[in-house]
Amino acid sequence: MKTVPSALASHLSSELTTTTTLWLITRRDGQQFAFTEHDQPLTVGAITYQPGASYQATAIRTADGMKLDTLDAKGVFDSAAITDADLQAHLYDSATVVISLVNWASPSDGAVLLRQGTIGTVTRKQNTYQAELRGMTAKLHNVIGETFQPGCRADLGDARCKVDLRPLTQTGAVAGVIDQWSLQSSGISGAGPSVMSYTATTISLEKPHFIRDSADGFLTAPHVFHLGDAVEISGTLYNNTTHGIRGAVYAGELITVANVTPEKAGNSITLAVTTPGYFDFGLIKWTSGANNGLTMDVKSWDGTNLLKLVLPMPHPIALGDTFTITPGCDKRVQTCVAKYNNVVNFRGEPFVPGQDAALAYPNSR
């Protein structure tokens, strides 16, 4: 049941009406934007609603039951109001929208609330946008609770994960710009590089944490390897030339390494370990430049300086822009063990049989 002020109700019952809609958008940062479909500014209460071609709304329909109520707002980018850069920066995500109807010839008659909700999916095209307005019933469609799954349900560094990201956070700067989502960085090193030297006969890497000298039968002091580690071997008789072993990958319980020639006893072997992928699925936060204060997910890191982001930044990236970056997690139990030694806080069920096991045909085993 909508409450209509008596003066506005009287006007709506007349043969000729002079009505228009008002849109009040409140972003999560507290900034408000007020628009009207009328061709002149309208002041209702203490808010002045500005005209213009910033938006065009689809029909507003109200139905009973629990059906999801949505409508779309289409518009063109207006540098004084809704800008392309702000949409790319996700500043309007989950913003609150209040739509009202007023008599533009007599705004003092009051307003009637037509719809209230939040902004959902925003689709951007060359010079236009289309925003979905989700009604209040949309929250009733959210899934509440958790389901069994192989991957971890916690986010790296949150209260359930408990990994302290402060000592893992690194500071870098832009050393080269490729495009809006790829850049050359300086100042970040990931988990390495780390260097080990020892005397051995045969190079082999076993389980996730050890280098074995097979002739003397001992294990070196533990060294933690990470997913995607690259091992550069030098100071050897057969593998010298700084032989790069790309892809020392944790798989089950073994580190898989190929193309290593056994060394004679007494050789002093040096292994330098770097970790491509250490920042994959991590988070970069800009601390200067046009994107200052904005964050973006990291798609990949090559272990030296090439960073690729999941989405382009809304503002140009420039040489010298600074940022902080934290490592990521692919939410697999193998990563939790090898990269963070945090399996006690792993929030997944990697060993629970899935649908394939439940539907499998019984066999002799």
C-alpha positions in Angstrom: 0.0 0.0 0.0 1.5 3.3 -1.1 0.9 6.5 0.8 0.0 9.4 -1.5 -0.1 13.0 -0.1 -3.7 14.4 -0.4 -2.7 17.3 -2.6 -0.9 14.9 -5.0 -3.7 12.5 -4.9 -6.1 15.2 -5.9 -3.9 16.2 -8.8 -3.6 12.5 -10.0 -7.4 12.2 -10.1 -7.7 15.2 -12.4 -8.1 14.8 -16.2 -4.7 16.5 -17.0 -1.6 15.8 -14.9 1.8 17.3 -14.8 3.9 14.6 -13.2 7.5 13.4 -13.5 9.8 11.0 -11.7 12.7 11.7 -9.4 15.7 9.5 -8.9 17.9 9.8 -5.8 21.1 7.7 -5.9 23.2 7.3 -2.8 26.5 5.6 -3.2 28.2 3.5 -0.5 30.7 6.4 0.0 27.8 8.6 1.0 27.7 10.8 -2.2 24.3 11.5 -3.5 23.1 12.3 -7.1 19.6 13.5 -7.8 18.0 13.5 -11.3 14.6 14.2 -12.8 13.0 13.5 -16.2 11.6 17.0 -16.2 13.4 19.6 -18.3 13.9 22.0 -15.4 15.6 21.5 -11.9 13.1 20.6 -9.2 13.6 21.1 -5.5 11.7 18.7 -3.3 12.4 18.9 0.4 16.1 19.9 0.7 17.2 18.2 -2.5 17.4 19.7 -5.9 16.9 17.2 -8.7 18.8 18.0 -11.9 17.4 17.5 -15.5 19.4 16.1 -18.4 19.9 13.1 -20.6 21.7 11.1 -17.9 19.1 8.3 -17.7 16.0 6.8 -19.2 14.0 4.2 -17.1 12.0 1.3 -18.3 8.4 0.7 -17.1 7.9 0.2 -13.4 5.7 -2.7 -12.5 4.6 -3.9 -9.1 3.3 -7.5 -8.6 2.2 -9.5 -5.6 4.0 -12.6 -4.4 7.7 -13.1 -4.2 8.6 -12.5 -7.8 11.9 -10.6 -8.3 11.1 -6.9 -9.1 13.7 -5.3 -11.4 13.8 -2.4 -13.9 16.6 -1.0 -16.1 18.0 2.5 -16.3 19.7 3.5 -19.6 21.7 6.6 -20.1 24.6 8.4 -21.6 27.8 9.4 -19.8 27.6 12.9 -18.4 30.8 14.3 -17.0 28.9 16.3 -14.4 27.0 13.3 -13.0 27.4 9.6 -13.9 30.8 9.1 -15.6 32.4 6.2 -17.3 35.3 6.3 -15.0 33.1 6.1 -11.9 31.2 3.1 -13.3 34.5 1.3 -14.1 35.7 2.0 -10.6 32.6 0.2 -9.3 31.6 3.2 -7.2 27.9 2.6 -8.0 27.9 -1.1 -7.0 25.1 -1.7 -4.6 24.2 2.0 -4.5 20.7 2.8 -3.0 18.1 4.2 -5.4 14.8 5.8 -4.5 12.4 6.6 -7.3 9.5 9.0 -6.6 6.7 10.6 -8.5 5.9 14.4 -8.1 3.8 17.1 -9.7 6.4 19.2 -11.4 4.0 22.2 -11.6 3.7 22.1 -7.8 6.5 20.1 -6.1 5.2 21.2 -2.7 2.3 18.8 -3.2 4.6 16.0 -2.0 5.9 12.8 -3.6 4.8 9.2 -3.7 7.4 6.4 -3.5 7.4 4.3 -6.6 10.4 2.0 -6.0 13.3 1.6 -3.7 16.2 -0.8 -4.3 19.9 -1.2 -5.1 21.9 -1.1 -8.3 22.9 -4.5 -9.6 24.5 -5.4 -12.9 25.8 -2.5 -14.9 26.5 -3.0 -18.6 28.7 -0.5 -20.3 28.9 0.1 -24.0 30.8 2.7 -26.0 29.2 5.8 -24.7 26.2 4.5 -22.8 25.4 2.4 -19.8 22.5 0.2 -18.6 22.0 -0.3 -14.9 19.8 -2.9 -13.3 17.7 -1.8 -10.3 17.0 -4.6 -8.0 13.9 -4.4 -5.7 13.8 -5.1 -2.0 12.7 -8.7 -2.7 16.1 -9.4 -4.4 17.6 -10.0 -0.9 15.2 -12.8 -0.4 16.8 -14.6 -3.3 20.3 -14.6 -1.8 21.7 -18.0 -0.7 22.2 -18.1 3.0 24.4 -20.7 4.5 27.3 -22.8 3.2 27.6 -25.9 1.1 30.1 -28.7 1.0 32.8 -28.1 -1.6 36.4 -29.0 -2.4 37.6 -25.4 -2.4 38.0 -23.2 0.7 35.1 -21.0 1.6 37.3 -18.5 3.5 39.0 -15.6 1.9 42.8 -15.3 2.3 43.4 -13.2 5.4 39.9 -13.1 6.8 38.8 -14.1 10.3 38.3 -17.7 9.4 41.5 -18.1 7.3 43.6 -16.3 10.0 46.6 -15.8 7.7 48.3 -12.5 8.7 48.6 -10.6 5.4 50.6 -7.7 7.0 54.1 -9.4 6.7 53.1 -10.7 3.2 52.2 -7.3 1.9 54.8 -5.7 -0.5 55.1 -2.3 -1.9 55.9 -1.7 -5.6 55.9 0.9 -8.3 55.1 1.0 -12.0 58.2 0.6 -14.1 56.5 0.2 -17.5 52.9 0.4 -18.8 51.7 -2.1 -21.4 48.0 -1.4 -21.2 45.2 -0.7 -18.7 45.6 -4.1 -17.1 49.2 -5.1 -17.7 52.3 -3.4 -16.3 55.9 -3.9 -15.5 56.6 -3.5 -11.8 59.6 -2.8 -9.6 60.1 -3.4 -5.9 58.2 -6.7 -5.5 59.8 -10.1 -5.1 57.1 -12.5 -4.2 58.3 -15.3 -2.0 61.8 -15.2 -3.3 64.1 -15.3 -4.9 65.9 -17.5 -2.4 69.3 -19.1 -2.9 70.7 -22.4 -1.5 74.2 -23.9 -1.9 75.3 -27.4 -1.0 77.7 -30.2 -2.0 76.0 -33.2 -3.7 76.2 -36.0 -6.2 72.6 -36.1 -7.6 70.1 -33.3 -7.7 66.5 -34.4 -6.9 63.6 -32.6 -5.3 61.3 -34.8 -3.2 58.1 -34.0 -1.5 57.3 -30.4 -1.1 60.1 -29.3 1.2 63.4 -31.1 0.6 66.4 -31.5 -1.7 67.9 -35.0 -1.6 71.6 -35.9 -2.0 71.0 -39.5 -3.1 74.6 -40.7 -2.9 75.2 -39.5 0.7 71.6 -40.3 1.7 70.6 -37.2 3.5 68.1 -34.4 3.2 69.1 -30.8 3.2 67.5 -28.3 5.6 63.8 -27.8 4.7 63.1 -25.3 2.0 59.5 -24.5 1.2 58.6 -24.7 -2.5 55.5 -23.0 -3.8 53.2 -23.7 -6.7 54.9 -22.7 -10.0 58.4 -22.3 -8.5 61.2 -21.9 -11.0 64.6 -23.3 -10.0 67.8 -21.9 -11.6 70.8 -24.3 -11.1 74.3 -23.1 -11.4 77.9 -24.0 -10.3 77.5 -27.6 -11.7 79.4 -29.8 -14.0 76.6 -30.9 -16.3 73.8 -28.4 -15.5 75.8 -25.2 -15.5 74.7 -22.3 -17.8 72.2 -21.3 -15.2 69.8 -24.1 -16.2 66.3 -22.9 -15.7 63.8 -25.6 -14.6 60.5 -24.0 -15.2 57.6 -25.5 -13.4 58.7 -27.2 -10.2 55.0 -27.9 -9.4 53.5 -29.3 -6.2 51.4 -32.3 -7.4 50.1 -34.5 -4.6 53.2 -35.3 -2.6 55.9 -34.8 -5.1 57.7 -31.9 -6.7 58.0 -32.7 -10.4 61.3 -31.7 -12.0 62.7 -32.7 -15.4 65.9 -32.5 -17.4 68.4 -32.6 -14.5 71.7 -34.5 -15.1 73.2 -36.3 -12.0 76.3 -34.5 -10.7 79.6 -36.0 -9.6 80.4 -36.1 -5.9 82.0 -33.0 -4.4 80.4 -30.5 -6.8 79.1 -27.3 -5.1 75.6 -26.7 -6.5 73.6 -23.5 -6.1 69.8 -23.4 -6.6 68.0 -20.0 -6.9 64.3 -20.4 -6.4 61.7 -17.9 -7.7 57.9 -18.2 -7.5 55.9 -17.2 -10.6 52.3 -17.0 -9.7 52.9 -16.0 -6.1 50.6 -13.0 -6.5 48.0 -14.8 -8.7 44.5 -14.2 -7.3 45.9 -11.5 -5.0 44.9 -7.9 -4.6 46.6 -4.7 -5.7 45.8 -1.4 -4.1 47.0 1.9 -5.7 48.5 4.4 -3.3 49.2 7.2 -5.8 48.4 8.3 -9.3 45.0 8.6 -11.0 43.8 5.3 -9.5 44.8 6.2 -5.9 42.7 4.3 -3.4 41.2 1.8 -5.9 41.8 -1.9 -5.8 41.9 -4.7 -8.4 42.3 -8.4 -8.4 45.6 -9.8 -9.8 45.3 -12.3 -12.7 48.9 -13.4 -12.9 52.5 -12.6 -12.0 55.5 -14.0 -13.9 57.8 -14.1 -10.9 59.9 -11.1 -11.9 58.1 -7.9 -12.9 55.1 -8.6 -15.2 51.7 -8.1 -13.5 48.4 -8.7 -15.2 45.1 -7.6 -13.7 41.7 -9.2 -14.0 40.0 -6.1 -15.3 41.4 -2.8 -16.7 41.8 0.1 -14.3 39.3 2.9 -14.8 42.0 5.6 -15.0 45.3 5.5 -16.9 48.3 3.8 -15.2 51.4 5.9 -15.3 55.1 5.4 -14.7 56.0 5.8 -11.1 52.5 5.0 -9.7 52.9 3.2 -6.4 50.8 0.4 -5.0 50.7 -2.3 -2.3 50.1 -5.9 -3.3 49.2 -9.0 -1.3 49.5 -12.7 -2.5 46.5 -14.7 -3.5 45.1 -18.1 -3.0 43.3 -20.5 -5.4 41.5 -22.0 -2.5 42.9 -25.5 -3.0 44.1 -27.6 -0.1 47.5 -28.2 -1.9 48.0 -24.4 -2.0 47.0 -24.0 1.6 49.6 -26.6 2.7 52.5 -25.6 0.4 52.1 -21.9 0.3 50.7 -20.9 3.7 51.1 -24.0 5.9 47.5 -23.2 7.1 45.6 -26.4 6.5 44.3 -26.3 10.1 42.1 -23.4 9.0 41.2 -24.8 5.6 37.4 -24.3 5.1 36.7 -26.9 2.5 36.1 -30.6 2.1 38.6 -31.8 -0.6 38.2 -35.4 0.3 34.4 -35.7 0.4 33.3 -37.9 -2.6 31.4 -35.9 -5.2 28.5 -36.7 -7.5 30.7 -39.0 -9.7 31.4 -41.2 -6.7 27.7 -41.3 -5.6 26.5 -42.3 -9.2 29.4 -44.6 -10.0 28.6 -48.3 -10.8 29.8 -50.7 -8.2 32.9 -52.7 -9.2 35.2 -55.4 -7.8 37.0 -52.9 -5.6 
